[in-house]
């Protein structure tokens, strides 16, 4: 997920958050996430919290989980490794 794909992901995620209280994202096919992708996840997390809902990221690969750990996002987001 990079600066190009994160824009489409943001639109889809916001739409899902507008329709559902609890949203789960399957990261099975995600091999990389850039700062743009992290920004989208942080924004979505804040939206979900503001609505008393939740955002869960599932099936995170070891490689991507390392990025979540390095950035500190693993302590703020609900993440379930693969």
ZABA-518916 format. One record per atom (N, C-alpha, C): residue number from 0; residue in three letters; atom name; x negated, y negated, z negated. Coordinates in nm, 3 decimals. Last residue first. Layout:
BEGIN
resi  resn  name  xx  yy  zz
NUM  ALA  CA  X  Y  Z .
...
% end
This chain:
BEGIN
resi  resn  name  xx  yy  zz
81  UNK  N  0.084  1.297  -1.087 .
81  UNK  CA  0.126  1.416  -1.012 .
81  UNK  C  0.086  1.541  -1.086 .
80  UNK  N  0.180  1.081  -1.366 .
80  UNK  CA  0.086  1.138  -1.268 .
80  UNK  C  0.142  1.262  -1.200 .
79  UNK  N  0.400  0.834  -1.413 .
79  UNK  CA  0.390  0.979  -1.432 .
79  UNK  C  0.298  1.035  -1.324 .
78  UNK  N  0.437  0.529  -1.582 .
78  UNK  CA  0.373  0.602  -1.472 .
78  UNK  C  0.364  0.749  -1.508 .
77  UNK  N  0.565  0.235  -1.658 .
77  UNK  CA  0.596  0.375  -1.683 .
77  UNK  C  0.547  0.455  -1.563 .
76  UNK  N  0.320  -0.022  -1.726 .
76  UNK  CA  0.423  0.039  -1.644 .
76  UNK  C  0.446  0.184  -1.687 .
75  UNK  N  0.114  -0.097  -1.898 .
75  UNK  CA  0.235  -0.180  -1.891 .
75  UNK  C  0.350  -0.114  -1.817 .
74  UNK  N  -0.101  0.068  -1.874 .
74  UNK  CA  -0.051  0.043  -2.010 .
74  UNK  C  0.079  -0.037  -2.010 .
73  UNK  N  -0.158  0.067  -1.607 .
73  UNK  CA  -0.111  0.193  -1.666 .
73  UNK  C  -0.059  0.173  -1.808 .
72  UNK  N  -0.269  -0.176  -1.546 .
72  UNK  CA  -0.126  -0.157  -1.520 .
72  UNK  C  -0.072  -0.031  -1.584 .
71  UNK  N  -0.537  -0.209  -1.564 .
71  UNK  CA  -0.460  -0.221  -1.687 .
71  UNK  C  -0.311  -0.202  -1.668 .
70  UNK  N  -0.702  -0.161  -1.353 .
70  UNK  CA  -0.634  -0.290  -1.356 .
70  UNK  C  -0.555  -0.313  -1.485 .
69  UNK  N  -0.785  0.100  -1.410 .
69  UNK  CA  -0.884  -0.008  -1.398 .
69  UNK  C  -0.819  -0.145  -1.413 .
68  UNK  N  -0.539  0.243  -1.397 .
68  UNK  CA  -0.615  0.234  -1.522 .
68  UNK  C  -0.712  0.116  -1.520 .
67  UNK  N  -0.467  0.216  -1.128 .
67  UNK  CA  -0.376  0.168  -1.232 .
67  UNK  C  -0.450  0.150  -1.364 .
66  UNK  N  -0.690  0.344  -1.017 .
66  UNK  CA  -0.667  0.202  -0.989 .
66  UNK  C  -0.571  0.140  -1.092 .
65  UNK  N  -0.647  0.603  -1.111 .
65  UNK  CA  -0.769  0.533  -1.150 .
65  UNK  C  -0.754  0.383  -1.127 .
64  UNK  N  -0.416  0.665  -0.970 .
64  UNK  CA  -0.407  0.648  -1.115 .
64  UNK  C  -0.530  0.577  -1.169 .
63  UNK  N  -0.518  0.704  -0.717 .
63  UNK  CA  -0.438  0.584  -0.740 .
63  UNK  C  -0.423  0.559  -0.891 .
62  UNK  N  -0.655  0.950  -0.768 .
62  UNK  CA  -0.723  0.834  -0.709 .
62  UNK  C  -0.648  0.704  -0.737 .
61  UNK  N  -0.452  1.120  -0.857 .
61  UNK  CA  -0.564  1.088  -0.946 .
61  UNK  C  -0.636  0.962  -0.899 .
60  UNK  N  -0.123  1.000  -0.759 .
60  UNK  CA  -0.245  1.080  -0.741 .
60  UNK  C  -0.354  1.035  -0.837 .
59  UNK  N  0.188  1.006  -0.908 .
59  UNK  CA  0.073  0.921  -0.877 .
59  UNK  C  -0.052  1.009  -0.870 .
58  UNK  N  0.458  1.084  -0.951 .
58  UNK  CA  0.370  1.156  -0.858 .
58  UNK  C  0.250  1.073  -0.814 .
57  UNK  N  0.635  0.772  -1.012 .
57  UNK  CA  0.610  0.915  -1.028 .
57  UNK  C  0.513  0.967  -0.922 .
56  UNK  N  0.723  0.502  -1.200 .
56  UNK  CA  0.643  0.540  -1.085 .
56  UNK  C  0.599  0.685  -1.106 .
55  UNK  N  1.016  0.337  -1.297 .
55  UNK  CA  0.924  0.447  -1.321 .
55  UNK  C  0.854  0.482  -1.191 .
54  UNK  N  1.176  0.079  -1.456 .
54  UNK  CA  1.110  0.114  -1.331 .
54  UNK  C  1.008  0.222  -1.365 .
53  UNK  N  1.491  0.001  -1.609 .
53  UNK  CA  1.354  0.048  -1.610 .
53  UNK  C  1.307  0.081  -1.469 .
52  UNK  N  1.692  -0.255  -1.765 .
52  UNK  CA  1.675  -0.130  -1.693 .
52  UNK  C  1.531  -0.084  -1.703 .
51  UNK  N  1.755  -0.508  -1.853 .
51  UNK  CA  1.764  -0.397  -1.949 .
51  UNK  C  1.759  -0.261  -1.879 .
50  UNK  N  1.687  -0.700  -1.679 .
50  UNK  CA  1.822  -0.646  -1.664 .
50  UNK  C  1.846  -0.528  -1.756 .
49  UNK  N  1.426  -0.746  -1.738 .
49  UNK  CA  1.521  -0.855  -1.759 .
49  UNK  C  1.665  -0.810  -1.750 .
48  UNK  N  1.313  -0.507  -1.649 .
48  UNK  CA  1.318  -0.537  -1.792 .
48  UNK  C  1.420  -0.645  -1.822 .
47  UNK  N  1.338  -0.545  -1.369 .
47  UNK  CA  1.405  -0.432  -1.435 .
47  UNK  C  1.418  -0.458  -1.585 .
46  UNK  N  1.173  -0.771  -1.332 .
46  UNK  CA  1.315  -0.775  -1.296 .
46  UNK  C  1.391  -0.667  -1.370 .
45  UNK  N  0.927  -0.665  -1.413 .
45  UNK  CA  0.985  -0.778  -1.486 .
45  UNK  C  1.134  -0.792  -1.457 .
44  UNK  N  0.892  -0.468  -1.216 .
44  UNK  CA  0.896  -0.431  -1.357 .
44  UNK  C  0.963  -0.542  -1.439 .
43  UNK  N  0.872  -0.628  -0.988 .
43  UNK  CA  0.985  -0.535  -1.003 .
43  UNK  C  1.002  -0.492  -1.148 .
42  UNK  N  0.630  -0.759  -1.041 .
42  UNK  CA  0.752  -0.836  -1.023 .
42  UNK  C  0.874  -0.747  -1.045 .
41  UNK  N  0.458  -0.536  -1.046 .
41  UNK  CA  0.472  -0.620  -1.164 .
41  UNK  C  0.601  -0.702  -1.157 .
40  UNK  N  0.484  -0.444  -0.782 .
40  UNK  CA  0.524  -0.359  -0.894 .
40  UNK  C  0.544  -0.440  -1.021 .
39  UNK  N  0.380  -0.663  -0.640 .
39  UNK  CA  0.518  -0.620  -0.618 .
39  UNK  C  0.567  -0.536  -0.735 .
38  UNK  N  0.116  -0.662  -0.736 .
38  UNK  CA  0.201  -0.779  -0.758 .
38  UNK  C  0.348  -0.742  -0.742 .
37  UNK  N  0.021  -0.421  -0.635 .
37  UNK  CA  0.035  -0.437  -0.780 .
37  UNK  C  0.125  -0.555  -0.813 .
36  UNK  N  0.018  -0.490  -0.364 .
36  UNK  CA  0.107  -0.384  -0.411 .
36  UNK  C  0.129  -0.393  -0.561 .
35  UNK  N  -0.183  -0.683  -0.370 .
35  UNK  CA  -0.049  -0.720  -0.322 .
35  UNK  C  0.054  -0.617  -0.368 .
34  UNK  N  -0.405  -0.538  -0.447 .
34  UNK  CA  -0.350  -0.637  -0.542 .
34  UNK  C  -0.210  -0.681  -0.499 .
33  UNK  N  -0.328  -0.208  -0.313 .
33  UNK  CA  -0.406  -0.332  -0.324 .
33  UNK  C  -0.343  -0.424  -0.428 .
32  UNK  N  -0.357  0.135  -0.330 .
32  UNK  CA  -0.271  0.021  -0.360 .
32  UNK  C  -0.360  -0.101  -0.382 .
31  UNK  N  -0.358  0.453  -0.166 .
31  UNK  CA  -0.427  0.329  -0.201 .
31  UNK  C  -0.323  0.223  -0.235 .
30  UNK  N  -0.198  0.663  -0.110 .
30  UNK  CA  -0.338  0.695  -0.137 .
30  UNK  C  -0.418  0.572  -0.178 .
29  UNK  N  0.118  0.788  -0.145 .
29  UNK  CA  0.041  0.664  -0.158 .
29  UNK  C  -0.103  0.700  -0.196 .
28  UNK  N  0.286  1.003  -0.147 .
28  UNK  CA  0.212  0.977  -0.024 .
28  UNK  C  0.133  0.846  -0.027 .
27  UNK  N  0.394  0.994  -0.411 .
27  UNK  CA  0.327  1.114  -0.361 .
27  UNK  C  0.240  1.087  -0.238 .
26  UNK  N  0.530  0.806  -0.557 .
26  UNK  CA  0.402  0.766  -0.499 .
26  UNK  C  0.326  0.885  -0.439 .
25  UNK  N  0.855  0.724  -0.589 .
25  UNK  CA  0.770  0.840  -0.566 .
25  UNK  C  0.645  0.796  -0.491 .
24  UNK  N  1.012  0.542  -0.837 .
24  UNK  CA  0.940  0.532  -0.711 .
24  UNK  C  0.847  0.652  -0.699 .
23  UNK  N  1.327  0.482  -0.980 .
23  UNK  CA  1.206  0.563  -0.979 .
23  UNK  C  1.144  0.554  -0.840 .
22  UNK  N  1.525  0.263  -1.168 .
22  UNK  CA  1.466  0.292  -1.038 .
22  UNK  C  1.339  0.373  -1.057 .
21  UNK  N  1.823  0.179  -1.319 .
21  UNK  CA  1.700  0.256  -1.335 .
21  UNK  C  1.649  0.297  -1.197 .
20  UNK  N  2.031  0.029  -1.214 .
20  UNK  CA  1.971  -0.013  -1.341 .
20  UNK  C  1.834  0.053  -1.362 .
19  UNK  N  2.079  -0.071  -0.875 .
19  UNK  CA  2.062  0.032  -0.978 .
19  UNK  C  1.994  -0.024  -1.101 .
18  UNK  N  2.094  -0.285  -0.700 .
18  UNK  CA  2.201  -0.187  -0.699 .
18  UNK  C  2.197  -0.090  -0.816 .
17  UNK  N  1.870  -0.436  -0.733 .
17  UNK  CA  1.999  -0.507  -0.733 .
17  UNK  C  2.116  -0.410  -0.742 .
16  UNK  N  1.672  -0.248  -0.699 .
16  UNK  CA  1.693  -0.304  -0.832 .
16  UNK  C  1.823  -0.382  -0.843 .
15  UNK  N  1.693  -0.210  -0.421 .
15  UNK  CA  1.724  -0.100  -0.512 .
15  UNK  C  1.751  -0.151  -0.653 .
14  UNK  N  1.608  -0.464  -0.334 .
14  UNK  CA  1.742  -0.416  -0.300 .
14  UNK  C  1.784  -0.303  -0.395 .
13  UNK  N  1.347  -0.459  -0.428 .
13  UNK  CA  1.441  -0.558  -0.481 .
13  UNK  C  1.584  -0.517  -0.453 .
12  UNK  N  1.247  -0.250  -0.265 .
12  UNK  CA  1.250  -0.237  -0.410 .
12  UNK  C  1.347  -0.336  -0.474 .
11  UNK  N  1.262  -0.356  -0.007 .
11  UNK  CA  1.334  -0.232  -0.040 .
11  UNK  C  1.351  -0.220  -0.191 .
10  UNK  N  1.093  -0.580  -0.032 .
10  UNK  CA  1.233  -0.596  0.010 .
10  UNK  C  1.316  -0.475  -0.031 .
9  UNK  N  0.850  -0.453  -0.103 .
9  UNK  CA  0.913  -0.550  -0.192 .
9  UNK  C  1.060  -0.566  -0.158 .
8  UNK  N  0.794  -0.305  0.128 .
8  UNK  CA  0.819  -0.235  0.002 .
8  UNK  C  0.891  -0.328  -0.096 .
7  UNK  N  0.734  -0.512  0.303 .
7  UNK  CA  0.852  -0.429  0.329 .
7  UNK  C  0.893  -0.355  0.201 .
6  UNK  N  0.502  -0.606  0.171 .
6  UNK  CA  0.616  -0.696  0.197 .
6  UNK  C  0.743  -0.617  0.223 .
5  UNK  N  0.320  -0.397  0.167 .
5  UNK  CA  0.383  -0.436  0.041 .
5  UNK  C  0.502  -0.531  0.062 .
4  UNK  N  0.206  -0.370  0.416 .
4  UNK  CA  0.314  -0.279  0.380 .
4  UNK  C  0.386  -0.321  0.252 .
3  UNK  N  0.015  -0.587  0.402 .
3  UNK  CA  0.115  -0.576  0.511 .
3  UNK  C  0.233  -0.489  0.468 .
2  UNK  N  -0.145  -0.553  0.180 .
2  UNK  CA  -0.073  -0.679  0.196 .
2  UNK  C  0.033  -0.673  0.305 .
1  UNK  N  -0.079  -0.202  0.104 .
1  UNK  CA  -0.165  -0.320  0.118 .
1  UNK  C  -0.080  -0.444  0.141 .
0  UNK  N  -0.086  0.115  0.000 .
0  UNK  CA  0.000  0.000  0.000 .
0  UNK  C  -0.091  -0.123  0.000 .
% end
